[in-house]
């Protein structure tokens, strides 16, 4: 959430940023924010003035009575009562303006950094880097959903029977491959200094608001209405919320956490080739990296996270590219985001497997996540997160890109985790 200070001190810059993100009615919304803030301040100023006057009068009443100035004392009492009645209305007006302001601020996305490219959608993203080996497949190469059936790795129909579309059942070596990837990703994160967390996979509304999934992504989250809890779309939500209403010591930063969880997304409106097989699921496994850092170090933290994800894809021997997302394709909460995509040779398309984002102080302001400097000053932290990695499309690319006439080859880095070198 943007702070009032950011908006009032840099209104033009905020508007330019919101326009880069193609936020509709940016000018009108910011004007409303300023109006609510002015109302809140005006009522607060008058309330403070009245309270000071009432306090002064209350102190004088006793002295006036001692001096025999009964009429003046009674007049003072009457004025205090009058002020108290007026203050009730001022307090109500101030609270209403503050609530209206808070509600409106929740609807405003983060302002992108200057380094974010202009653009309205995925076609305007900038390719920063390409890497990995090109893949040569047999002429009769199959997409992963057919390979999964051929080698009895994943049963999509059984998932439909048990739950519905988008909830696959992993079997045999398919399940072993999933578990191998999870352990590989967690071990690599641990080697890079991340502390593993095992959080809940359902969260309360306060957690959703803390990281910005609510109210922006409410329609994409599974809601347990009886208990007012939400199934998490990513481990970012519970892990980042560990630091809600927390003041860290500067020496504790950067905080580096990782977590494996199941993730749940309704993906309302998804259809066509994008949802074939593992391309888009309602439930999937993911290992997430979360960092809490000082503002002056967050750029370095972001780069370290990018290097970590790239290293994973290199070890998995997958062709990949890194995209710098344009303003119109960035998430609601991000100030800067890079996507990692792997190439699916059998499908002849790029598949997104990670987004690595810097949120600046946007989430920290919602979370009230702060740190205390050496000078005992309290400042907002920067928060960052990235998938390292999301499994479904990694599995899809591994199956497709490593198919041979003998079977599906397992990358060397994964063999110690799978216990087998080929799926046949």
Order of alpha helices (4+ residues) and beta strands (2+ residues): alpha-alpha-alpha-alpha-beta-alpha-beta-alpha-beta-alpha-beta-beta-alpha-beta-beta-alpha-beta-beta-beta-alpha-beta-beta-beta-alpha-beta-beta-beta-alpha-beta-beta-alpha-beta
